[in-house]
Amino acid sequence: MTEIVPLNYRLRLIPDLSRFTFDGHAGIRLRLPDPADEIVLNAAELAIWSCGVRRGDDLIPCAYRMVPAREELRIQLPEATAGEILLDIDYAGRINDRMAGFYRSRYLHKGRRRYIAITQFEESDARRAFPCMDHPSCKATFDIEMVVGRYLAAVSNTDIQAQEMLKGGKKRVIFETTPKMSTYLVFFGVGEFETLQDPIDGRVRVLTLPPAQKHARFGLEFGRKALTFSESYYGIAYPLAKMDLIAVPDFAFGAMENWGAITFRENLLLHYPGVTSRSGEERICEVIAHEIAHQWFGNLVTPSDWKYLWLNESFATYFGYGVVAHYYPDWGIWQQFLHGTTATAMQRDALLENVAIEIPGGEHLVINTSTAPIIYNKGGSILRQVEGYIGPEYFQRGLRHYLQAHAYQSAESRHLWEAFEAASDRPVTALMKNWVEQPGFPLVTALRQKDTLLLSQRRFTYLPNDSDQTWLIPVNLRTFTAGGESRTVSVLMDSPEMRIDLGGETIAYKLNDGQTGFYRVKYASPDDFQRLGERVRQKTLPAEDRWGLQNDLYALALAGDVRLDDYLAFLEHYRAEDSYLPVASIAANLFHAYLTADRETSARIAASAAPWLGEVLDRIGCAPRAEEDQTTAVLRDQILFDAVQYGCREAAAFALERFEELRKGGTVHPDILRGVLQAGAWHGDGRDFKWFDRRFQKCESEHERMTVLTALGCFRGHREIEKVLDYVLSTVPPRNKFIPVVALAANPSAAAILWDWYVKRLPQIEQFHPMLYERVIAAIVPAAGMERPDEVRGFFAEYMQKTGKARDVIRLCLERMEINCSFRRRCNP
């Protein structure tokens, strides 16, 4: 039987912002290829008042029933029918406070609490706002109208076609018909939105709530740039008349790519001079570029099933960095991609509890704390590997072919790699199937045998595995001669082992040249590895390769393949390192070891790290300078508080002096505000906690609110830690409750307290948004669980059996806890 096809939705919404309810009418035009007597739509938390089918001017009532457990509305047609039909459904719903479906968000204006109502439908929450076929492949056009207060702004995916003033202080707003699109991309909202339009490209607008419009220009200008880049690179014009970037106070995610009406957390769109740091500016640009890339990847061409969601998110992740790199080549964006995206992906993908990029059987909650690093980070990193393999020209040509061939339609993974293969004439299908359809990644071991290099591969995991998986690996090898010459060899490793001729003049070699490949490397010969160490010391290797050598070695130490002392000894080659990527990575690795190892080893790490970070800060300066480059500002932001925690006196003195200036009503440069606040909490007491509370209550920007909440997680006194945890539940807005908890999980003084708090306050914590609840589990279990692993395992065994909540994330976190426990035991045999 051929599937029923939705053609058009005609929606009328009447929201009530005083009672937080809405009335709705849906006219749904469907095509029934074969005779059918029942229509099944998705619907959840809706009250259906009437349902009928139109025949000319007549409306024939239909019997219907809701099936809440399946989130279905089942409609019985008067008789078996084929061809086009038009359903009319009257219904009502609640404007909820759960940041999903049609929900409310509050804000303060002129001292009064006010509300807006907006939508968040990905993955499957459109059904909470209107009955529909709520699946990405069920694309249709939408005609939307809203009846709202006369002085409120109504917003949807398309431009306003007409407005009509009504009695009772209301108006009817009718929007233009949308392109053919999926339900999860539909948007409608109402509130006191103010609009700032770009003077160069009038299609681009930023919508804010009063009085935030003055902070919208930075995001507006970059939105225009990102749109210009995308139209040029993809070779397809943006199909809508407008592209709204909408700042939303209460938002569970970072942003959402609704076609023509993109929503953002305020800190990821609005720019506050003197408050937004340079890393914050960079993040704003990256997220805007990410969401605008979605207007093609996801909106124009949509995955035919949630299992193919990587076709949206991997590309948006990759181009989120790529567009910023295009406009700001001096920002070192690709180095930050390796540190923030590729390294994160490899940490996640090295677990036994794992999924492939193409997640099988996707329905609800495809994106969660377990899967997001695979779909976004690993997927984006694999695209970088593919572009490195086939070349930028063929990569762009393949993408254009893919987008043009499937515009306004749905696609599967194979459609993309077939386009790449057609463009490049390389075996991309086999390569991509290898990387997209199976979880994990390889460890490539290199063994030199005279003038031949023997490479072998096996799956890399932190805990032992018995996998026989292999991958097609694009291997880039750089060789060095005594005369100072070097050459690059590129091969496709298509078997468990392969040999490469090094040549008699080769004195050293580096695998994964440029770190474009998604694999780790182990050098079987210590001498070969030490030769590379000398090149690190001399900085004759690029920063990316210096990063890769030590980062792979730390992963091997975490897996037990080498000792932690081997890693620490190799870091002697980095004593004079000053490049962002290796320094940021080393700092992160040392901090993980510091938190995880036994007390004696942790003290030894701190004693070594404190002077090293002090030297780095001495070279780059603790105080920001106007002329410094972007990566210097970002690096200082990342390592200042690490140095304070390790006991670096100079860093602590600098940070605490600036903190005192804040306490006296002064200001601190935004690029060091986070570290200064963290240092203030680290050395603070109850009086300081009250100061933090006052500052949080007075914050005007979401960027600063999040900075203050991060600092709250840095108090060391048990009484202050307990105050922070109470504060999370009593005062922190739902969208941000996870932030202090995540910070406390990285606080050595908080581990034991965190677990007891989680168990005791579980009923309240479970009320967090599902994604944010998962972040709390992901933060607490690997850290706090090391202190009482048996208790934690037993608790979650019963919890998963009883509730079934967050199973994937819990299993992932229990494995991370076991990895940390094993690492600690090896540190203190």
Sequence and secondary structure as in RCSB ss.txt:
>XXXX:A:sequence
MTEIVPLNYRLRLIPDLSRFTFDGHAGIRLRLPDPADEIVLNAAELAIWSCGVRRGDDLIPCAYRMVPAREELRI
QLPEATAGEILLDIDYAGRINDRMAGFYRSRYLHKGRRRYIAITQFEESDARRAFPCMDHPSCKATFDIEMVVGR
YLAAVSNTDIQAQEMLKGGKKRVIFETTPKMSTYLVFFGVGEFETLQDPIDGRVRVLTLPPAQKHARFGLEFGRK
ALTFSESYYGIAYPLAKMDLIAVPDFAFGAMENWGAITFRENLLLHYPGVTSRSGEERICEVIAHEIAHQWFGNL
VTPSDWKYLWLNESFATYFGYGVVAHYYPDWGIWQQFLHGTTATAMQRDALLENVAIEIPGGEHLVINTSTAPII
YNKGGSILRQVEGYIGPEYFQRGLRHYLQAHAYQSAESRHLWEAFEAASDRPVTALMKNWVEQPGFPLVTALRQK
DTLLLSQRRFTYLPNDSDQTWLIPVNLRTFTAGGESRTVSVLMDSPEMRIDLGGETIAYKLNDGQTGFYRVKYAS
PDDFQRLGERVRQKTLPAEDRWGLQNDLYALALAGDVRLDDYLAFLEHYRAEDSYLPVASIAANLFHAYLTADRE
TSARIAASAAPWLGEVLDRIGCAPRAEEDQTTAVLRDQILFDAVQYGCREAAAFALERFEELRKGGTVHPDILRG
VLQAGAWHGDGRDFKWFDRRFQKCESEHERMTVLTALGCFRGHREIEKVLDYVLSTVPPRNKFIPVVALAANPSA
AAILWDWYVKRLPQIEQFHPMLYERVIAAIVPAAGMERPDEVRGFFAEYMQKTGKARDVIRLCLERMEINCSFRR
RCNP
>XXXX:A:secstr
    EEEEEEEEEEEETTTTEEEEEEEEEEEEEEEEEEEEEE  SEEEEEEEEEETTEEEE EEEEEGGGTEEEE
EEEEEEEEEEEEEEEEEEE BSSSSEEEEEEEEETTEEEEEEEEE TTTTGGGTS B  STT  BEEEEEEEEET
TSEEEESS EEEEEE STTEEEEEE    SB GGG  EEEES EEEE SS TTEEEEE TTGGGG HHHHHHHHH
HHHHHHHHHSS   SS EEEEEESS SSSEE  TTEEEEEGGGT   TTTS HHHHHHHHHHHHHHHHHTTBTTT
BEESSGGGTHHHHHHHHHHHHHHHHHH GGG HHHHHIIIIIHHHHHHHTSSS   SS TT  S  SSTTTHIII
IIIHHHHHHHHHHHH HHHHHHHHHHHHHHTTTSEE HHHHHHHHHHHH S HHHHHHHHHSS   EEEEEEEET
TEEEEEEEE  SS         EEEEEEEEETTS EEEEEEEE SSEEEEE  TTEEEEEESGGG SS EEEES 
HHHHHHHHHHHHHT S HHHHHHHHHHHHHHHHHTSS HHHHHHHGGGGTT   HHHHHHHHHHHHHHHHHS HH
HHHHHHHHHHHHHHHHHHHH SS  TT  HHHHHHHHHHHHHHHHHT HHHHHHHHHHHHHHHTT    HHHHHH
HHHHHHHT  HHHHHHHHHHHHH  SHHHHHHHHHHHTT  SHHHHHHHHHHHHHTS GGGTHHHHHHHHT TTT
HHHHHHHHHHTHHHHTTS HHHHHHHHHHHHHHHGGGSHHHHHHHHHHHHHHH TTHHHHHHHHHHHHHHHHHHH
HH  
